[in-house]
Amino acid sequence: MRENRLEELEQALGYRFRRPELLERALTHRSAVSEDTVTGIRADNEQLEYLGDAVLGLLVSDYLVGAFAEWSEGQLSKSRARLVNAASLCVSARRLNLGSYLHLGKGEEKTGGREKSALLADAFEAVVAAIYLDGGLVAAQGFVKRALLDVAIENEGGRLELSDHKSALQEFLQARGLPPARYAVLHEAGPDHQKTFWMQVDVPGLVKATGVGSNKKEAEQSAAAQALDLLRTEDVRDVK
């Protein structure tokens, strides 16, 4: 059953693993395993997340330099930051339905871990690393382009360097004469030093989206990114 599910995910990723255990590890949150005290080898996805972050930064930087040769270092840096931040990666992870494939501990499962922005963004980075280790930089480059860059460039193009997701949503709505978005805290949980926030963004009469983050700003960015994705999917360009 699990093997069939992984094959299903491979189809969504557009990549077939020679070593499927790498994909399994990329999907395994630390809450689901404990460190191997004999070998010292971690079986969760944290190290893959670390590697994936570096690989992702390299591939996105390389793409931006090639696609926008006239941009300054500042423009390139802002665009890269926007593409690889947690909100952006979370949206890409949701498109792939990564949350449904995660291995989680009982605690994370009960607290909605499959929908947490941070866990989804981390899983996306870990998958990038798994593909890199299994198939090399070219394979990872192909995945990042399909899963992240193509959609971002289609939606944003040369405006990538201009604003964050919240600002981009505002610009999108203003350009179409639509009402402004409204943000509200839906829920917060956890101790003061480790809170999780659920924020809802509401575009009256059009869309509602929920984002999760370790602070209100991060949760707002996540919600705004998902609202933008929904609005563009539904194509509201002609709505006045």
C-alpha positions in Angstrom: 0.0 0.0 0.0 2.8 2.4 1.0 4.7 1.5 -2.2 1.7 2.4 -4.3 1.4 5.7 -2.5 5.0 6.5 -3.2 4.7 5.7 -6.9 1.7 8.0 -6.9 3.8 10.7 -5.4 6.7 10.1 -7.9 4.2 10.7 -10.7 3.3 14.1 -9.1 7.0 14.9 -8.7 7.8 13.9 -12.2 10.8 11.9 -11.0 11.3 8.2 -10.5 13.7 7.3 -7.6 16.4 4.7 -8.0 16.7 4.7 -4.2 13.1 5.1 -2.9 14.4 5.1 0.7 15.6 8.7 0.1 12.0 9.8 -0.7 10.8 7.9 2.4 13.3 9.8 4.5 12.4 13.1 3.0 8.8 12.6 4.1 9.7 11.5 7.6 9.3 14.2 10.3 11.4 14.0 13.4 8.2 13.4 15.5 7.9 10.0 13.8 11.3 8.6 14.7 14.1 8.7 17.3 17.8 9.0 16.6 19.5 5.7 16.1 21.7 5.5 19.2 23.9 2.7 17.6 24.9 4.3 14.3 24.1 7.9 15.1 22.4 8.2 11.7 19.2 10.3 11.8 16.2 8.7 10.1 14.2 11.9 9.8 14.3 14.6 7.1 16.1 17.4 9.0 19.5 16.8 7.4 17.8 16.5 3.9 16.0 19.8 4.7 19.4 21.4 5.4 20.9 20.2 2.2 17.8 21.0 0.2 17.8 24.5 1.4 21.3 25.0 -0.1 20.5 23.2 -3.3 17.3 25.2 -3.7 19.2 28.4 -3.2 21.8 27.5 -5.8 19.2 26.4 -8.4 16.9 29.4 -7.9 19.9 31.8 -8.1 21.2 30.2 -11.3 17.7 30.4 -12.9 17.2 34.0 -12.0 20.6 35.1 -13.3 19.8 33.4 -16.6 16.3 34.6 -16.9 16.8 38.2 -15.7 20.3 39.1 -16.8 19.6 42.8 -16.6 18.6 42.7 -12.9 20.8 44.1 -10.1 22.1 42.0 -7.2 19.4 43.6 -5.0 16.6 42.6 -7.4 18.0 39.1 -7.7 18.3 38.7 -3.9 14.7 39.9 -3.3 13.4 37.5 -5.9 15.3 34.6 -4.6 14.1 35.3 -1.0 10.5 35.5 -2.2 10.8 32.2 -4.1 12.4 30.2 -1.4 10.6 31.5 1.7 8.4 29.2 3.7 5.1 30.6 2.3 6.2 30.0 -1.3 7.5 26.5 -0.6 4.4 25.7 1.3 2.2 26.6 -1.7 4.3 24.4 -3.9 4.1 21.5 -1.4 0.3 21.8 -1.3 0.1 21.6 -5.1 2.0 18.3 -4.8 -0.2 17.2 -1.9 3.0 16.4 0.1 1.1 16.7 3.4 -0.8 13.5 2.8 2.4 11.5 2.3 4.2 12.7 5.5 5.3 10.3 8.3 4.3 12.1 11.5 4.2 11.2 15.2 0.9 11.0 17.0 1.3 14.5 18.5 2.0 16.2 15.2 -0.9 14.2 13.6 -3.3 15.4 16.3 -2.3 19.0 16.0 -2.7 19.2 12.2 0.9 18.7 11.2 -0.1 17.8 7.6 -1.3 21.3 7.1 1.4 23.2 9.0 3.3 25.6 6.7 6.6 25.0 8.3 6.4 21.2 8.0 5.3 21.4 4.4 8.1 23.9 3.4 10.6 21.7 5.2 9.3 18.6 3.4 9.6 20.4 0.0 13.3 21.2 0.7 13.9 17.6 1.8 12.4 16.3 -1.4 14.7 18.6 -3.4 17.7 17.1 -1.5 16.4 13.6 -2.0 16.2 14.1 -5.8 19.6 15.7 -5.8 21.2 12.8 -4.0 19.4 10.2 -6.1 19.7 11.8 -9.6 22.2 14.7 -9.4 21.9 18.4 -9.9 20.2 18.2 -13.3 17.4 16.1 -11.9 16.9 18.5 -9.0 17.0 21.4 -11.4 14.2 19.9 -13.5 12.0 19.3 -10.4 12.5 22.8 -9.0 11.7 24.3 -12.3 8.5 22.3 -12.7 7.3 22.5 -9.1 8.3 26.0 -8.2 9.8 28.2 -10.8 7.5 27.7 -13.8 4.4 28.6 -11.8 6.0 31.6 -10.1 7.3 33.0 -13.4 4.0 32.5 -15.1 2.2 34.3 -12.3 4.7 37.0 -11.4 7.2 37.3 -14.3 9.4 40.4 -13.8 7.4 41.5 -10.8 9.1 38.9 -8.5 11.5 41.4 -7.1 8.8 43.9 -6.2 6.9 42.6 -3.2 6.1 39.8 -0.8 3.0 37.6 -1.0 0.8 40.0 1.1 1.7 43.0 -1.0 1.4 40.9 -4.2 -2.2 40.0 -3.2 -3.0 43.7 -2.5 -1.5 44.6 -5.9 -3.5 41.8 -7.7 -6.8 43.0 -6.1 -6.1 46.7 -6.8 -5.3 46.1 -10.4 -8.7 44.4 -10.9 -10.8 46.9 -8.9 -11.5 44.2 -6.3 -12.1 44.8 -2.6 -9.1 44.7 -0.3 -8.2 41.5 1.6 -9.1 41.2 5.3 -6.9 39.3 7.8 -8.0 37.7 11.1 -6.5 35.4 13.6 -8.5 32.1 13.6 -6.5 30.3 16.3 -3.3 30.2 18.2 -1.8 27.4 20.2 1.4 26.4 22.1 3.5 28.0 24.8 4.5 31.6 24.5 8.0 30.7 23.3 6.8 28.3 20.6 3.3 29.5 19.4 1.6 28.5 16.2 -0.8 30.9 14.6 -3.6 30.2 12.1 -4.6 33.3 10.1 -7.4 33.7 7.6 -7.4 36.1 4.7 -10.8 36.9 3.2 -11.4 38.6 -0.2 -15.1 39.3 0.2 -17.2 37.4 -2.3 -14.2 35.7 -3.9 -12.0 33.6 -1.8 -10.9 32.6 1.8 -7.6 31.0 2.6 -5.9 29.9 5.8 -2.2 30.1 6.6 -0.2 28.7 9.5 3.0 30.1 10.9 5.2 30.5 14.0 4.1 34.2 14.1 1.3 36.3 12.8 3.4 37.8 10.0 4.4 34.4 8.7 0.9 33.0 8.9 -0.4 36.1 7.0 2.2 35.5 4.3 1.2 31.9 4.0 -2.5 32.8 3.8 -1.9 35.5 1.2 0.2 33.1 -1.0 -2.6 30.5 -1.0 -5.3 33.2 -1.7 -3.2 34.4 -4.7 -2.9 30.8 -6.0 -6.6 30.2 -5.7 -7.5 33.5 -7.4 -5.1 32.9 -10.3 -6.4 29.4 -10.7 -10.0 30.7 -10.9 -8.9 33.5 -13.3 -10.7 36.6 -11.9 -9.0 39.0 -14.3 -12.3 40.2 -15.7 -14.1 40.6 -12.3 -14.9 44.2 -11.5 
